[in-house]
Amino acid sequence: MIHRPVDTYCIIKNLQSSGFTEPQAKAILDSIYENDHHEHYATQTQMQEVKHEINALRIDIQCIHTQLSVIEHKLVYKLGGILISGVAILGILDRYFA
């Protein structure tokens, strides 16, 4: 995010002309400035939580990959069996009808 320079003097004078005292105007400006700069940062605890979630997702992905490999092998064996059975049936039918 691009931060533009802020003319705090003008902001305080505008707030004062709207009826705020100088300390009130400064407090408002400080609150806005502080929130603007800190809302985009994560705490160390939040970063650790994200790291733990990423590691948990990696483990889940590895499990899914393993399960898919097992399913793939089972599917290959079943399709191979179907293919062999089909060829055998065609051979038998060829003998009877040839």
PyMOL commands that set and color helices and strands:
alter all, ss='L'
color gray80, all
select helices_A, chain A and resi 8-17+22-38+44-97
alter helices_A, ss='H'
color red, helices_A
deselect
rebuild
show_as cartoon
